[in-house]
């Protein structure tokens, strides 16, 4: 369910959002990033993905985002769950008057075929990066880099077995 703008603003200002990030690799291991059009992370290279909608089962959200963000179906990818992350931004889709908080389900996808065409509603352009290239590029957003930095920012990756007593 898409919410009216004034309701969505209130939700973003008041609660965390649930989203799915798609870490897409080709068969050579390169990673697909798009140049973000919208806030937050506007102007940065970022992995494809998007929000889970109210009333939308996670499996349906995953399939919808796979189609909307990449023009793909499940048969065209090999999927594995990377983990649960949290992303905090100082701005939001509407501007900079309040922050955004995402709880992110990150999935790695390995393409089983070439991408023919990629929708460009959320990204102005796309590029394939090696892990080394994306980690050294200042225009790749830190939240994207976290998926490739072993041991760094561990506090932003949530373990499903975390304990408050650790």
N, C-alpha and C positions, 0 to 999 in steps of 0.2 A: 504494500500500500504506500503510495506516495502521499506525503502530507502537504497541506497548504503551506506556503512560505512562512507565514507568521507563526504557525505551530512548529514547523521544522526549526526555525530560529530559536524558539524557546527550548526545544529538545536539545539542540547542540549546546546551548548556553548552560543547560542544567544537568545533562547526563552524559555518560560515555556512549559512544556509538560502537556497534559491532561491525567489523568489516572483514573482507577476505582479500589477501594479497596473493598474487599469482607470480611466482618466481619461475619464469619461462626460460628453459634451456633448449638449444638446438642439439643435434646429435654430435656436434663438435665441442659442446660444453659452453658455448657463448651464451650470454644472458641478455634477454630483450628488455630494454628500458624505453619509456616514452617521456617526452618533454611535457610536463604538466601544464595545462592551460588554466586550471582553476586553483583557487586557494583550498585548503592549505597546501604548501609545497609548490606553489605556482612558480614556474620557470625552472624547476629542477628536473633532472632525470629521475624517474621513479618507476617502480614495478607497476604493471597493470593491476587493477583490482577495483573494489568498490564496497559500498555498504550493503548490509543485510537489511531487507525491508521488513516492517512490522507484519507479522503473520506469515512470513516466508520461511519454510523449513530450510535449514542450512544446505541440504543437498540441492534443493531448487535454486537457492541463491548462487551456489557454486556453478551450476549449469548455466544460469542466466548470465553471470559475469563472464564465464568462459566464452559464451556466444557474443555478448555485447562488447567486451573489451578486446577479444581476439578473433571473433568470427569462427570459433572452433566448437566441436562437439567432444564429448568424453572419449569417443572412439579414436580421436586423433592425438591423444596425449596419454602419457604414463604419469600417474599422480602419486605423490607421497606427501604426508603431513610433516612440515618442518617444526611447527610449534606455535605457541600462543605468545603474542607480543603486546606491548602497550606503547602507543605513540601519543605524545603530547605536542601540541602546536600552540603558538601564541596567537595565531589568527584563526579564522574560520571561513567557510564558503562565502559568507556575505561581506566580510571585511576584517577589521582588526579590533573591533570593540569588545570581543570576548574570545576565549580560547576554545580549542577542540581537543577532545580526548577520545582516542580510538582503542578498543580492544580488538586485536587483529589475529585472525586465524591465517597462518602463512602456509601455503602449499607450493611445493616444487613440481613443475610440469616439465616433462621431457617430450618434445614434439616427435611424433612418429612420421610426420611429413612436413613439407615446407609450408610456411604461411603464405597464402596467395595474396590477400589484402587484409589490412588491419583497420578496423574502424578508428576514426580520428576525432571522436566527440570529446574525449578527455585529454588527449595528447596531440600536440601540434606536429610532432615527428617522432620517429622511432629509430633506434640504433642498437646494434648488437655489440656487447662489451665482453671482454675477457674479465675474469675476476680481478686480475691485477689492474687493468685499465679502470674499472669502475671504482676500485678502492682508492686510486690516486687522483681521480677527477673531482675537482672542487664543485662541479655542477651536478654531481650525483648526490642526492639528499642523504643525510646521515641515517635516516630510518631505513633506507634501502641498503646502505652499506652494512648495517647491523646483521643482515642475513648472511653475510660472508665473512664476518669478523669473529673468529673463534675466541671465546673467552671474554671479549670486550662487550661492554654494555649488558652483562648477564642479568642486571637488575631489570632490564626491559623485556627479557624473555621469561615468561612465566612457566614454571614447571607444573605439570598437572598434579604432581605429588609434593608441592611445596608445603613447608611447615612454618608456623609462626614461632616455633621454638628453636630454629636453627641459628 
